[in-house]
Amino acid sequence: VRAERLVIIGGVAAGMSAASRARRLNPQMEVVVLEKGDYVSYGACGLAYFVSGVVPQAEDLVIYTPEYFRDQRGIYALTCHEALEILPAKKQVLVRRPDGETAPTDYDKLIITAGGAPDVEVPGADAPGVFRCNSLADAIALRAFLEERKPKRAVVIGGGYIGLEAAEALRRRGLEVSLLERSATLMEDLEPEIGQWVEERLRAHEVSAHLNSTVSAIDPAADGSLVVSYGQRQTLTADVAVVATGIVPRAELAARAEIELGASGAIRTDDRQQTNLPGIYAAGDCTETFHRVTGGAVYFPLGTTANKQGRVAGENAAGGNASFPGIVGTLVTKVFELEVAKSGLSWAGARAAGFQPEVVKVDSRSRARYLKGKPLRCTLVADRPSGRLLGAQLAGEEGAARRIDVVATALAAQMTVADFVHLDLGYAPPFGPVYDPLLVAAWQALKAIGRRR
Ligand SMILES: Cc1cc2nc3c(=O)[nH]c(=O)nc-3n(C[C@H](O)[C@H](O)[C@H](O)COP(=O)(O)OP(=O)(O)OC[C@H]3O[C@@H](n4cnc5c(N)ncnc54)[C@H](O)[C@@H]3O)c2cc1C
């Protein structure tokens, strides 16, 4: 009997997690990964650290090579193989091979992990000296330009966490850096009090951030520099530009095969990562997922989610029964020395989702004062009618990232702030004040929503 054949489209976080899990669960299964790029299994989350030079070699980001997968795990990871069409009726994928030839390949089970593609292009973004930082190939091209051409002035377009990481990487290389963000907030939905700290930190490192600044064009000048037009006829001149305006799900291949997309435009799956077509699963940045706080679908592309969903898809494709319960919207990043962390909904996000939120702000310290704790700021959002905790954000040089995991846990458990105030969080002077900033914020939130315990 022929072995069951699993084909996976895309070979990074979700794809290789799926391949590894499926093969482990069902060693008889033939597992083939189609990756259109040159690399599989790399840590995309570390790209900015390669650009800055903290990570010396591109290979340092590659977790496993195709040879490792073949020899150690019996997985065929084929680079420079692009899936052109999914043909569900024939259970085939049409593949373009490295020699340019196109041929169909059969599958019994299929997992789509095609990731995300850069969103709407800024006019002129294809000019020389303009880069993205979405894939390892992008980061290699950007770093080569920085090392060979030694540009002095950089513009980063987009103030999400990837734009912020790129700005820091360029600054660490000694460039003058400006950052342009079209909305009024950095990192999508930071509460103003947290965003303010991020802006201050950027200023302290001489990164000039311009909010409410939509870029309308990038024009190459005669001297080889770039003129970036934004806002009301303002311009910036730079030698290099990094476009970090976000991604959209790569879902067109699936859509053409009549695989259902959600309202977000990403592939819709159930909690087993199964699409509407039998035997076809999807995971990672090409899919939308369930938000456990709003109870609705959301496009929230992150590596941590892609790995987990990939594992679930791989397990189910191999005959197992795993499920992915969704996310609560946790994100941490570092802006120079500042840890910035959020989980759940911001006040504005909660309003938009139909809650009646109250937000409180607490300024505290990361350790006991006599141990020279660093300033730590926290905001917390609660729902007035139900008393539910809806989200929190933290910023500070220490203690912000670890505390957000408490919030993420409480959100997954759908805790009320009345329950949250009684959490037995760890305390010793080197780790926090005796009343943890999160607990103080929860007390204040209780007052704000008019409940006591
Ligand atoms: C600079 C940066 C920093 C990040 N930092 C973090 C972080 O700190 N924490 C975090 O959780 N996440 C982070 N992320 C996000 C994380 O990297 C992504 O969520 C994750 O890589 C998604 O994995 P994926 O497998 O779904 O998709 P991808 O990594 O996008 O991989 C999809 C792959 O599919 C291939 N492909 C697409 N179409 C086809 C086709 N038709 N045929 C064959 N192959 C195809 C693509 O070439 C690509 O290699 C970061 C991302 C970037 C860019």
The ligand as a Tripos MOL2 file, in Angstrom:
@<TRIPOS>MOLECULE
LIG
   53    58     1     0     0
SMALL
NO_CHARGES

@<TRIPOS>ATOM
      1 C1         11.0630   41.3810   11.8480 C.3       1 LIG1
      2 C2         10.0290   40.4520   12.4390 C.ar      1 LIG1
      3 C3         10.0150   40.2390   13.8090 C.ar      1 LIG1
      4 C4          9.0730   39.3940   14.3760 C.ar      1 LIG1
      5 N1          9.0760   39.2120   15.7420 N.ar      1 LIG1
      6 C5          8.1640   38.3920   16.3060 C.ar      1 LIG1
      7 C6          8.1780   38.1650   17.7240 C.ar      1 LIG1
      8 O1          9.0130   38.7170   18.4470 O.2       1 LIG1
      9 N2          7.2440   37.3220   18.2390 N.ar      1 LIG1
     10 C7          6.3240   36.6840   17.4550 C.ar      1 LIG1
     11 O2          5.5150   35.9240   17.9880 O.2       1 LIG1
     12 N3          6.2920   36.8790   16.1170 N.ar      1 LIG1
     13 C8          7.1840   37.7130   15.5340 C.ar      1 LIG1
     14 N4          7.1670   37.8960   14.1670 N.ar      1 LIG1
     15 C9          6.1250   37.2530   13.3520 C.3       1 LIG1
     16 C10         6.5240   35.8650   12.9260 C.3       1 LIG1
     17 O3          7.7740   35.8920   12.3180 O.3       1 LIG1
     18 C11         5.4830   35.3050   11.9680 C.3       1 LIG1
     19 O4          4.2410   35.3400   12.5950 O.3       1 LIG1
     20 C12         5.7900   33.8730   11.5610 C.3       1 LIG1
     21 O5          6.9710   33.8060   10.8190 O.3       1 LIG1
     22 C13         4.6450   33.2980   10.7470 C.3       1 LIG1
     23 O6          4.9530   32.0190   10.3600 O.3       1 LIG1
     24 P1          4.2160   31.3300    9.1420 P.3       1 LIG1
     25 O7          4.8550   29.9930    9.0000 O.co2     1 LIG1
     26 O8          2.7550   31.4040    9.3250 O.co2     1 LIG1
     27 O9          4.5130   32.2590    7.8950 O.3       1 LIG1
     28 P2          5.8830   32.7730    7.2300 P.3       1 LIG1
     29 O10         6.9680   32.8700    8.2380 O.co2     1 LIG1
     30 O11         5.5100   33.9920    6.4810 O.co2     1 LIG1
     31 O12         6.2370   31.6210    6.2060 O.3       1 LIG1
     32 C14         5.4560   31.3590    5.1000 C.3       1 LIG1
     33 C15         6.3210   30.7570    4.0300 C.3       1 LIG1
     34 O13         5.4900   30.2900    2.9740 O.3       1 LIG1
     35 C16         6.1650   30.4750    1.7490 C.3       1 LIG1
     36 N5          5.1740   30.4790    0.6800 N.ar      1 LIG1
     37 C17         4.1680   31.3740    0.4780 C.ar      1 LIG1
     38 N6          3.4340   31.0470   -0.6130 N.ar      1 LIG1
     39 C18         3.9970   29.9320   -1.1130 C.ar      1 LIG1
     40 C19         3.7030   29.1220   -2.2450 C.ar      1 LIG1
     41 N7          2.6900   29.4000   -3.0530 N.pl3     1 LIG1
     42 N8          4.4930   28.0430   -2.4820 N.ar      1 LIG1
     43 C20         5.5380   27.7490   -1.6600 C.ar      1 LIG1
     44 N9          5.8610   28.4920   -0.5880 N.ar      1 LIG1
     45 C21         5.1010   29.5630   -0.3120 C.ar      1 LIG1
     46 C22         6.8460   31.8120    1.9270 C.3       1 LIG1
     47 O14         7.9430   31.9330    1.0460 O.3       1 LIG1
     48 C23         7.2860   31.7690    3.3970 C.3       1 LIG1
     49 O15         8.6160   31.3320    3.5310 O.3       1 LIG1
     50 C24         8.1230   38.7320   13.5590 C.ar      1 LIG1
     51 C25         8.1460   38.9360   12.1710 C.ar      1 LIG1
     52 C26         9.0830   39.7790   11.6130 C.ar      1 LIG1
     53 C27         9.0880   39.9780   10.1280 C.3       1 LIG1
@<TRIPOS>BOND
     1     1     2 1
     2     2     3 ar
     3     2    52 ar
     4     3     4 ar
     5     4     5 ar
     6     4    50 ar
     7     5     6 ar
     8     6     7 ar
     9     6    13 1
    10     7     8 2
    11     7     9 ar
    12     9    10 ar
    13    10    11 2
    14    10    12 ar
    15    12    13 ar
    16    13    14 ar
    17    14    15 1
    18    14    50 ar
    19    15    16 1
    20    16    17 1
    21    16    18 1
    22    18    19 1
    23    18    20 1
    24    20    21 1
    25    20    22 1
    26    22    23 1
    27    23    24 1
    28    24    25 2
    29    24    26 1
    30    24    27 1
    31    27    28 1
    32    28    29 2
    33    28    30 1
    34    28    31 1
    35    31    32 1
    36    32    33 1
    37    33    34 1
    38    33    48 1
    39    34    35 1
    40    35    36 1
    41    35    46 1
    42    36    37 ar
    43    36    45 ar
    44    37    38 ar
    45    38    39 ar
    46    39    40 ar
    47    39    45 ar
    48    40    41 1
    49    40    42 ar
    50    42    43 ar
    51    43    44 ar
    52    44    45 ar
    53    46    47 1
    54    46    48 1
    55    48    49 1
    56    50    51 ar
    57    51    52 ar
    58    52    53 1
@<TRIPOS>SUBSTRUCTURE
     1 LIG1         1 GROUP 0 **** ****
